[in-house]
Amino acid sequence: MPKIKTHRGAAKRFKRTGTGKIRRQHAYHNHLLTKKGTKQKSRLVKPTLVAKSDEAAIKRLMPHG
């Protein structure tokens, strides 16, 4: 059996937590920030968890990490 390769694009975007959940960054915090409020921008900085429905697909892309 060949080794299973990690999807490098997914590895750069997602990290696993200690309990095995998948953590991701928010979108919309890259440019065009002048029209967004301070509260919205500060919320977008903090990481969040991936939705339950997407978790299995992402875990298949990252078997080792």
N, C-alpha and C positions, 0 to 999 in steps of 0.2 A: 504494500500500500504506500503511495506517495504521501509526503507530508502535506497537511492542509496549510495553504498560505493565508496570511492575514491580508484583508483588503486595505491597502495603504491609505486610500482616501478616507475610509471609515476610521482608521487608527488615528488619523490626525484630527478628526472632528469629535470623537467620543472617548470617554474614559470610564472605566468601571469603578464603582464605589466598593467599599469593603464588604457590603452585603450582596454584591453582584448586580446591582441595578446599573443602568447606563446614564451617565451625566452628559449634558450637552450645553452649548452656549446659545443665547438668544440671537435671533436675526434682528435686522434693522438698527444696528448700532455701529455702522461703518461710515456712513456719510449722510449728508442732508440732515445734520443734527441741529441746525439753528432753529428749525421750525418745531422741533420736539421739545416738550417740557422737561424741566430738570428731574421731576419725579419719574417720568417715563424712562429717561436716559439712565438714571441710577438703578432702576429695576432691570433694565436690559443687560447691565454689567454682570449681574449675579447669575451663576449657572443654574440650570434646572434639570429635572429628570425627563427622560424620553417617555413618551406615552406608552402605556401597557401594550397597545395593539402593535406598535412598531418595535418593541423590545426584542422579540424573537428573531426578526429579520436582521437586526443589527448584531445580535449575538452570533448569528451564523457567519457574518462577515468578519468577526473578530474572535476566532476560536481560542486564542492564546492570551488575550489581554483585555 
